[in-house]
Amino acid sequence: MKNLIFCACFLTLLASGAGNFVYSQTAFGDYKTASYKLSEIYNRKEDSLRKEFETKKLAWPVKEMFIRSFKYDRQLEVWVKSADSSSFKLFKTYRVCMQSGTMGPKRMEGDYQIPEGFYYINEFNPNSNYHLSLGINYPNASDKVLADDAHPGNRIYIHGSCVSVGCLAIADEPIEEVYILANQAKEAGQDFIPVHIFPVRYSNKKSQEYLAQFTKNNQQLEEFSGSLKTAFDYFEAKKELPVVMIDKQGKYIIE
């Protein structure tokens, strides 16, 4: 364990909401009063979201949430957890309406790649050019080791408006829902909302076959994708977040 370095996206902290950790998210104030735009969205969407939660027997408002996305499958999932629950439950799967790049992690500015790996939301932007946006903490500790030293890239978001040059675009209505839920979770005390981004949904045979074909001549990419699969499998089995650490070579260690 002495060769492992502590990672800002260490998921035990993400799950427990360690509010005093140095990489705390950007505060933006009460979403109901921060702007007319947010107030209007909240008033328009709150009742329908509450009813969906009631129908699915999920606790409202959100206390804790988790986001994961699958690039090849073009999906983004929102999982939620009530205060007295030990496991996450799926709220909804959204379609990623636009994305750029190919399989594999982001490694430099301007490569148009959507990152792959383990992140958390670090910014709420109600004044985004893409309706609303939620920033993720790329580059994380792994990326800072493995990506281009001088120009790793940054400013990766989950946002509305179906335009992407490295971000996850889920259209305007979906981002309104995800933004409200993330906002509730933060106000409830979840400082670190985890975001896992995978190349494929590993439980889908077609997706796995595509990834195997894509990585068959690239051992480094195959090993990287395999480490992500370990985290995917853990969550699929337990509906709990795994512990993610990073070694000195920038490789993910999943426990």
Buried (B, 14 or more C-beta within 10 A) or exposed (E): EEEEBEBBBBBEBBBBBBEEBEBEBEEBEEBEEBBEEBBEBBEEBBEEBEEBBEEEEBBBBBBBBBBBBBBBBBBBBBBBBBEEBEEBBBBBEBBBBBBBBEBBBBBEBEBBBBBBBBBBBBBBBBEBEBBBBBBBBBBBBBBBBBBBEEEBBEEBBBBBBBEBBBBBBBBBEBBBBBBBBBBBBBBBEBBBBBBBBBBBBBEBEEBBEBBEEBBEEEEEBBEBBEBBBBBBBBBEEEBBBBBBBBBEEBBBBBE
